[in-house]
């Protein structure tokens, strides 16, 4: 199974109202704090504006991972 498919499943799980603790997943993401800040400024609804902000330097999989963690923390 591809990482993006797993992250989509996690997003669906969270949106259904279930709670997960996922912050440990960002320990190995070097730009996690910068990505978080960008999502806070631009919004978490869409990945493309955040990807464009980073000029494609950060993979969509990484952006999706950080977004999952943000959404999970907000739901907790």
C-alpha angles and dihedrals in degrees: 000000000000120000091240091057091051091049091049089053090050090050090052091047091052094045089055088064101261119136127230133175104224106152091106087069090070096057091095097041106100096198097040097119093047090048091049091052091049092051089050090053099041101028134250099251097093134027098205098073090050091046090050090049088058091042090237092300091125119057121244088237091059092046090049090050093052091046090052090054092048092050092046092051091049091051094050 
